[in-house]
């Protein structure tokens, strides 16, 4: 299967600290892979390199056949990579609807998508898409016109996923989508991720950073384990569950996968 994203010896150094160390990985079109590892293993730094937040010290990042390493975040976004963050990143004083609509508009007709004096009717297609993504993620319609800051934390996490999807990405990066959520709320995110995968099929490639091993093992086609900035192991969930290096270096025992 053709890789939509590949990294070649990707490295990021902060002074004497090597946060990402010669990481070479392939992400096939339409795949859903998870990245796990202890805090400080380089997971979020890896995402920051893919999205242009950080420039690599060395190495390459290929989106299809184009090396995007070091490009500006907005350029990489326009090329089809979207992400969510560990800490919820929304427009708190805009309504839930407006948060999603702005993401939809960012990929719209450049003649009208930021026309401050345009007619409301010119935004009809954006409104339809906004409702579609809100429904896909399961955002309560009652909350659509309330300020996003008033949403419960779990709903804000869902909103951020909806915003990322609304930019019509080829590659969706989700950085700990269940962060800060209660045990009771986590299954809903699991169902949403599966729903997204089913809805978009091979048109969307997903990479998920997640600490909840139950979700990782259920949704992932492949699990990548980072340790001290390097790839410690990669394989199917079952292979990772039985990998002695992973168990001893990171997870500490098979019970961690439950």
Helices and strands as residue ranges (DSSP letters): E 3-14, E 17-28, E 32-36, H 43-50, E 58-63, E 66-67, H 73-79, E 81-83, H 96-105, G 120-123, H 124-137, G 141-143, G 148-150, H 153-166, E 171-175, H 183-200, G 201-203, E 205-209, H 213-219, E 222-227, E 230-235, H 237-241, H 244-246, I 247-251, G 254-257
